[in-house]
């Protein structure tokens, strides 16, 4: 892993980006303190999978099976024959709430 001060990085950006393309990581420092990390770009899908796995481990997210349950496809049992819910929604939209 390489370290680069902001001023040096600005002057030699192409060289550092070439190193990142080869798989190296670069820590950007400002007055000797790390402020950022430049890492090789991997596919978005791979990045999202890492995020999903991390969130699932923390209990924030529950990973699904990739299939939609049949209950999801059933029509909603909630009815509004008088249309009061739709009317309230339209009023809120007009008021800009």
ChimeraX attribute file (.defattr): number of C-alpha atoms within 10 A of each C-alpha:
attribute: neighborCount
match mode: 1-to-1
recipient: residues
	/A:1	11
	/A:2	13
	/A:3	16
	/A:4	19
	/A:5	16
	/A:6	19
	/A:7	13
	/A:8	13
	/A:9	17
	/A:10	11
	/A:11	10
	/A:12	12
	/A:13	14
	/A:14	11
	/A:15	11
	/A:16	21
	/A:17	18
	/A:18	12
	/A:19	17
	/A:20	18
	/A:21	13
	/A:22	10
	/A:23	13
	/A:24	15
	/A:25	18
	/A:26	20
	/A:27	17
	/A:28	20
	/A:29	18
	/A:30	12
	/A:31	9
	/A:32	11
	/A:33	10
	/A:34	14
	/A:35	12
	/A:36	12
	/A:37	15
	/A:38	14
	/A:39	16
	/A:40	16
	/A:41	11
	/A:42	8
	/A:43	8
	/A:44	9
	/A:45	9
	/A:46	11
	/A:47	11
	/A:48	11
	/A:49	11
	/A:50	12
	/A:51	12
	/A:52	16
	/A:53	14
	/A:54	13
	/A:55	14
	/A:56	13
	/A:57	12
	/A:58	10
	/A:59	10
	/A:60	10
	/A:61	12
	/A:62	12
	/A:63	12
	/A:64	7
	/A:65	7
	/A:66	6
	/A:67	6
	/A:68	9
	/A:69	9
	/A:70	7
	/A:71	8
	/A:72	8
	/A:73	8
	/A:74	8
	/A:75	7
	/A:76	8
	/A:77	5
	/A:78	6
	/A:79	8
	/A:80	8
	/A:81	7
	/A:82	8
	/A:83	9
	/A:84	10
	/A:85	12
	/A:86	11
	/A:87	11
	/A:88	11
	/A:89	12
	/A:90	12
	/A:91	12
	/A:92	11
	/A:93	10
	/A:94	9
	/A:95	8
	/A:96	7
	/A:97	7
